Amino acid sequence: MPLYEFDCPGCGQPFEKLVRSAAAVSEVVCPNCGNHHPRKKLSTFAVKGGSSSSSLSSPVSSGCSTGGL
């Protein structure tokens, strides 16, 4: 189930909601004030991997020496 972000035009509160399908987005209700017409926000896609973004810009040691003996 995708997690969507919403803004409520009634109370102004942002909230997140797990929604079963794209069609069910129209059934979402604000948990704060009960407004039946929250606005779905545009969200960025996030991926969590095994490495951090800071390690992508730094050299990676593979265990092989590049010079010397």
Buried (B, 14 or more C-beta within 10 A) or exposed (E): EEEBBBBBEEEEBEBEBEBEEEEEBEEBBBBBEEBEEBEBEEEEEEEEEEEEEEEEEEEEEEEEEEEEE
